[in-house]
């Protein structure tokens, strides 16, 4: 920041350029910290510089009168704050984007000042890209993805421990192992849930892999609630259901491996899914053959006593639970495959916005998320309106009072 200010003021001798170069450096290097791989960080940083440059131009045009400046500030303020609901990328850039508009809209200037202001902002954007890439670049951070992989492995271990317990004849030591695996799975799923819900915005980026990873949160929480099946009374259904659980555990392990590999091959996960489908189909074939042999009396028959009917329903329960488990695990595997497929795209496919089959485009996903918050009770909507009103009134007060360095009035409001 001081280097940019010195370059603009002492070397180039342009106060407008120096001011925007200094505050642009402040906005893009101190007010925002994008996460993820370096390529995604640089893309986000470049996008911030470009959008900020557009804001500099629009704000300078709107700064001609106090009322136009205040109205423009309120409109842009609402749009920037509300857009943060889409992802952590936009939410994290909110303050930097607002500063890019506040500075030029607070300092009235003719249209002829746009080139100098834009040059200063562009200098700051270029320096920010160099600094982020070369000066102690932070490692890639993806809290959701690591937590999702850990949850998959813990749930797989929980399934295997449950199978081992039943095959051991409900041995006490295997019961302890099962309970320990269940506690580990609960802890891993809760860590995933906390990572997702602990922030005021969605802790994901706008990239396709980030958006597909979000789907895993609810699915893994749901899976953890259904992995404990009731007693498997009949031997035939018992064995078939246990094979489904073992195959499901293998799928979860392969899914975790694929999440860790980032763009790796899905062949092993596909093979595990095929085995799960085969185990599920074999279980379905044996369900009717293993039903109780006794005929059922009508439910209205008082002599029935509920015994045969209860036995009939109980005999179907393990197969139903195994089918529910198979469906949930298949959903998880499908989303992991979509994540890997998105990462295997070429640069050209990513640039053209070509999505893997089954994934909505970035704009349609953002539109769906935004419209879901456009309702009267939305806290995010309330905050956006409150922020827009505050910033708009700050600009109006600063301009109407005519105080010197009126920019600081709006910065204080920010």
N, C-alpha and C positions, 0 to 999 in steps of 0.2 A: 504493500500500500504506500509506504513512504517513497519507495523507488519510483512508482508510477507518478506520484504527485511531483517529485523533483524533476522527472523527465518532462512532464507537461508544463510546469511552471518555470523552471530555470533553463531548461534546454530549448523547448519549443516556444515558450513564452506565451502560452494561451491559457488564461485562467479557467475558461469554460472546459476545455479539454482536460486540464489538470484536475478539476473538481470531479468530473465524471470518471476519470481514470482511477482516482483514489477511492471514491465511494463504490465504484464498480468492483475493484479488488476486494474491498471490505465485504460487499454483498456476496461475491462468488467464492470467496475463500474462507470466510468466517461465519457466515449466516446459513450455510448449507453444507451438508456432508453426505454425498450419495454413497450407497453401498453397492455390493455385488462385484462381479469381475471387473477388471480394469477397463475392458472395452465398453461395457455398459455404463460405467462411471463417466468415461470420456464422452460418450454419446449424450448422456443426461446433462453433462456440463456444457457441451456445445449447444444443446437445445435451450438451456437456460440463457446462454449468452445471446442466442438469436431472438428468443421471445423477449428478453430484456431490451434488446435493441429496438424491437417493434414498439415496446412500451415507451421508450425514450422519445421516439418520434411522435407517437400519439399524444403523450403527455405534454410535449412542447406545443403541439397544435392546440391542445385544450387549455393551455395556460394563459391564453390571451385575455380572458375575463375571469373574474372571481367566481361567478356562478357556473360557467362552463367547466372551470377547474374542479369545483366542488362536486358537480354532478358526475363528471368523468371519473373522479376519484371514488365516489360511492359505487358506481357501476363496476369498474374494474376491481375494486376491493372485494365486492361481493363475489364476482366471478372467480377471482384467484383463491379466496378463502374456501368457497364452496367446492371448487374443483379438487381440493385436497382429500375429499372423501374417496376419490378413485384409487389412490395408491400412496405409498410412502414417498415415492419419487416427487409427486406433486405436492404432497403435504410438507415434505422437507424443504421444498423450494419456495414455499409461500412467502416467508419473510423477505427473501432475496428478490423475488418478483415484485412484491409490494414496494420495496425500496427503489427498484428500477423505475417505478411510476411516480413515487412520492417526490423524489428529488427534482425531476424536470417540471412536474405540474405545480410544485410549490414556488419555483423560481421563474417568474414570468419572463418570457423571451420571445423575440420574433421568430418567424419560420427560418430565417437565415442562420439561426443558431443551431439548427438541427445537425448539420455536418460536423461541427466541432464537438457537440455533445455525443454524437454517435461514434466519432473517432475515439473519444476518451473511453467510452464503454467497450468498444471493440478492442482497444489496447488491453484493458483489464481482462476481457474474456480470453485473449490469447495467452497472457501471462498466467491466468488461472489454469488453463489446460496444461501448460508446461509444468507448473508447480505440482499439480495433482499427479502427473505421470512420473515426475523425476525426483521430487523432494520427499523422501521417506514415504512412498505410497503405502497406504494401509492395506492389510490383507483383505481378501474377499470375505464378506460377512453375509450369511444367509441362515438366520436363526430358525426359520420355519423348516427349511429343507433338512438340516441336520437333525432337528427334533423329530421330523416325520420318519426319517430312516431309522432312528433309534426306537421309535414307537413300533415300527414294523417288526424289527428284530425281537423286541420284548414280547409282542403279541404272538409271534411265532414260537418263542420259548414257552409262553403260557399254554399254547395249544398242545405242544409236545409233552409238557409236564402233565397236562390233564389226561392225555392218552396213556402215558406211562402209568399213571395212578390207576386207571381203570384196568389196564392189562395186568397189573400186579395183583389184582384181587383186592384193591383198596388197602394196600399195605401202608402202615403208619409212616414210614420213612418217605415213601413216595407222596404221601399226603402233605408232609412238611415241604418237600420240593415243589409240589403244586402250589401251595400257599405262598411260598417265596416268589415263585415265578409270577403269580397273580399280583403280588404287591409291587414287583418290579414293573410289570406292565401298566398298572394303575399310575405309578409314578411317572413313567415315560409319557403316557397319554396326557396326564395332567400338565407336564412340562410343555408339551406341544400346545395344549389348550391355553396355558398361561402366556406363552410366547405370542399367540395370536390375539388374545383379548387384553393384554396388559397395556397396549398403546391406544391412543385416542383415534388412530387411523389404521387402515389395513397395512400390516407390516410386510408389504410386497411391492415389487416394482411393476412396471407396465409391460415387461417382456412376457412373451407367451409361456416360457417355463415357470416364471413366477406366478402367473395367473392359474396355471394348471395345478401347481403345488398347493394353492389355497384350498382346492377342492378336497385335498386329503385330510384336512383338519376335522371336518364333520364326519367324514367316512371312518376315520380311525377311532374317533370317540364312539361312534355307533358300534363299530366292530368290538370294541372293548366291553361294551355292555351286553353282547350276545355270545361271547366265547364260552361262557360257563353254561353247559347244557344240563338239563335235569338227568336223573338216573336213566341209564339205558338198560331196560329190563330184559329184552329178548335178544338172544345171542346173535341171530342173523342180522337184525337191524343194528345191533351194537357194533359188530365188526365193520359193517359197511360204513356206518357213520364215522367210526374212528379213522378209517382210511381216508375219508373226505377231510377230516381235521388234519391228518398228517400231510395230505397234499396241499391243503390251504396254508399250512406252516411253511412248506417249501416255496410256495408262491410269494409269501411275505418276505422270506429271506432274499429271494431273487429280486424282488422289488426294492428292498433296501440297498442291495448291491448296485442296482441301476441308478438309484438316487445318488449314491456316493460317486459313481464313475463319471457323471456329467456327460451326457451324449454318447454313452456306450451302446453296444449292440443289445437289442431286445430278444435275441434268440433264446437265451436261457430262460427268461421270463415267459416267453411264448411256450416253450416246452413244458414248463411247470404248470402253466394254465391248461395245456392239453391234458396233462395227467390229472389235474383237478376235475376237468370236465368228464374224463373217463371214470373216475371214482364216483362222481356224482351220478352219472348215468347208471352205473352198476348198482348203486344204492337204490335208485328209483325202481330198477327192474325187480329188486328183491323185496320191495315194500309190501306188495300185495301177497306175495308168497308167504310172508312171515306174519300175516295177520292172525289173530286168535281163531282157532278152528270152530269154536262154539258159535252157534247162530245167535244173533241178537234179537231180543224181543223188542216190540215197540216201546218207545219211551213212556207211553201212557199206561202200559201194563204194570199194575202195582206189584206184581210178583217179580218183576225184573230186578228191583232193588238197586239199580244203577251199577251193579257189579260188572256184567259183560260190556255194557256201554263204556264204562270207565276204562276197562281193560283195552277196549278197541281204540279209544282216543289216545290212551297212553302209548300204545304200540306205534301210533303214527307220529308222536311227538319227536322222537329222536331224528327221524327223517326230515321233518319240517325244520327243526333247528339246524340240521346239517345243511339243508338247502339254503336257509337264511344266511348261514355262515359263508357258504360257497358264493352266494350272490354278492355279499359285502366285500369279500376278498377280491372277487373278479372286478368290481368297480374300482377298488384301490389300484389293482394292477393295470387297469386300462388308463387311469390318469397318470400313473408313473410312465407308462409307454408313451403317452402323449407328451409328457415332459421331455423324455429322451428324444422323441421324434422332432420336437421343436428345436432342441439343441443340435441335432444333426443337420439342420438346414444349412445350405450354403449362404454365404454373404449376400449373394444376389437374391435368393429367395426371401431372406429376412428384409432386405432393402425394399423389395416389392410388396412386402406384407403378406406373403403366402403362408397360410396357417396349415398345420396338420389337420387331416380330416377329423371333424368332431370338435374343433376348437373355434369359438366365435372370434371375429376380428377384434382388434384393440378398441376401435371406436364404438362398435356395437356393445362390447362388454362395459366400456366406460359409460355409455348412454344408459344402459340398464341400471348400473349402480347409482348414477346420479338421480335418475327419475324415482328410484325407490326412496330417496331422502327428501324429495319435494313434497312433503306433507306437513300439515300444521304442527304436529307434535315432534318433529325432528329436531333434536338438540343441535345437530350440525347446521341445519337451516337457521335456527335461532342465532347461533354464534356467527354465522356468515352475515346475517342482516345486522347484527349488533356491531360487528367489525366494520362493515361498509358504512353504517351511519356515523360511527365514531370518526373514521378517517375523513369522510366527506365533510363533516362539521369542522374538523380540525383545519382542513384546507380552507374552508370558507372563513373561519375565524382569523386565520393567519393572513389571508389576503385582504379582508375588510378592515382589520385593525392597522395594517400597514407596518407591522413591526419589522425591524431589521432581521435579516437572516431567518425569514419566516419558515424555512425548511425545518428548523429545529422544533417548531410547534407540532408539526405533523410527525416528525420522528419520535417525539415524546409520546404522542398518541399511539404510534405503532408499538 
